[in-house]
């Protein structure tokens, strides 16, 4: 089943073409990656899919529904979540409070005058913290978490909206080797055990080729190669423009 379909998407900023006639599809249950050099258009592409930029032309369809140029909150309600390259968390709140707030927002229960705050979404919050491996840090101030734990917290926050499609922007940026392994292990489990469809961008080629089942290479806003890791690794154009000796 096609969960995401992008048709001839274009976006320019003045004279700079950031996305050039991009057509792209994802099947339900995929774990795939978008890669490319800096300035290739990866972030712009994610911003177009999640409502942070408006497309100049083209369409984005989620489960057959045209969501082109919808605002981010409406796209999120539909079942699409995103974790950003720079952690988008409340640093002054605890890990528990960050996740609970995301769940309450999804349930439209942020304001509730009849139930004490500590009782709201207690079970759901505990479950997500367990999934993300953060139970032992539930009451730690989020700003004091390690880089790896901050990324896992942002994953838990994204899961709080109960998405069917998850976008991850540089999920291992700034992590140690151990943190990278743990985080991508979590991403893999979310894909396999929860059947969550995941698309991520990443510069670490060991992560890309170690976890993604399908790769798409962007260059100057256009797709120049696509296929299995083996197919992309052997693609001459991708090798010349981006992969080089990294692959």
PyMOL commands that set and color helices and strands:
alter all, ss='L'
color gray80, all
select helices_A, chain A and resi 42-49+72-78+95-107+117-119+122-131+135-137+142-144+147-159+177-193+205-211+229-233+236-246
alter helices_A, ss='H'
color red, helices_A
select strands_A, chain A and resi 2-13+16-27+31-35+57-62+65-66+80-83+165-169+197-201+214-219+222-227
alter strands_A, ss='S'
color yellow, strands_A
deselect
rebuild
show_as cartoon
